[in-house]
Structure formats: structure tokens, C-alpha cells
Amino acid sequence: MTCDDVKPLLNARMDDEIDPTQQACLDSHLETCSSCLTDLEELESVRTAIRNEMPYYRAPVNLRNQVRFALRGAEYIDAGARGSTAARLTGWRVWGAVAATVTFCALATAPFLVNERNGRQLLAEELLSAHQRALIGLSVDVISSDQHTVKPWFNGKLPFSPPVTDLRAEGFPLEGGRVDYAGDRPVAALVYSRRLHRIDVFVWPSAGQKTPPAHFERNGYNEISWEKDNFVFTAVSDLNETELAAFANLLRNK
């Protein structure tokens, strides 16, 4: 190998990205060429300096599950409408949600999010993200307006049995349910509707678990959270705050 052959391969050599035959020839050249060896040492020095100066944050333990649940919508769209323009456009929206989830989870490792107040805020953000993913993907795993069908569907899928109530008579019919993920845990998501609006009610046991703020609003979406009978409930929707509060009060008093 000549110096002209070796220099373009030095970066690949540092990252073990050349085949064994090339590496053996390159190493043989470095043993006799001080100029190329110096170039390699300088590259290694720069890489070490960059690594030492860059801050590193540990990814949150639930990152894999956040991405996995975000991808559920992409899998559903791909299975149901391969090749169509609408599917491709919606797929980009799903991937946008995935990117937003990954970015948000990375930011969540920053030191200013470690206190309790910000932990509650983070949980509210995760629930909103779960609701938005469902709107553009697979929002219902079990489709039924019968609470006696939806409730037993969760058996074996969750380590708890969520309470299920139908509010059709009050103008908020039950549409079904699904299993989702937020706050480092699987949660039940009960799906209701109000005219053209979708309401997700996330439910999980309250014992030893952090809870989101009682009220949360972001980008036109509202969240209302409460505790009842040892469960945490969070209703999320783009429904206006007054109607969502009325829905929450009905569910809370049933």
C-alpha cells in the first residue's frame, strides 16, 4: 500500500470498518511510514478529545417501550394500506411521532427533570404522546360499546383489572379499549367519543406510583387526572376543557 492508498482508510481503521486483509496491509504500511502513523495518532487524539468533552446522558429505562408503542401505528398502517399515498403521508406522521418520542425521552434525562414536579409533568407529556400516537395509528384493540366485553378483554394483558364504565346515556359512548404504555408501566386505555372528538382515559393502580398534574394543557389538548378506588385516571382529548371536565366528573361519580 502507498500513502495515497492508506490515508483515505485511516478513519475506517479507527472504527474497525475495513476488512481483515486491508487492515493487515494498512498496519504493515504504518510500521514503516511515520507520516501515516502520525496522521492516525492525530485522528485518534481528536476523537478522544471530542468524546471527553461531549456530555452523555443515560437513556430512560422506558425508551424502548415508548418507541415500540409508537411503532404500533406504523405497523397497522403498513398492513392495511401498503403503497397508497395516504398511507405514506400518514406513515411520515407516525415516524414524526416516533422521532418526537425519542427526542423527548432523551431530553427527559437532563438534570432539571429529576424533581417530583417535573416528573409529574413528564408523565403528563407521555400520556399526551400516547393519545396522539393512537389518533394516527391503531387506537382501539378491542372494539365494543359493552363494558362487560371491554373489561374482561384486559384479563391476562395487564397485571390489574381496570374499572370500565359506559357513558352513552350521558353523551360519551364507550368505543373500546387498548393496552398502552406510560410512566414506566403498561396502562389500560379506555376509548370514548364525543361527536367527532376522541377521549382516551388512561387507568393504572395508584399504589406507589407517581401521578400527573390534576390539569394539563398543551397545543390544544387537555388532560384531567384524578384518583378513585386505588386507581389513577387521566382523561386526554382535544375536546374543550369544559366538556372534558364534565366527562371527568361523570366518570368520577359513577
Order of alpha helices (4+ residues) and beta strands (2+ residues): alpha-alpha-alpha-alpha-alpha-alpha-alpha-beta-alpha-beta-beta-beta-beta-beta-beta-alpha
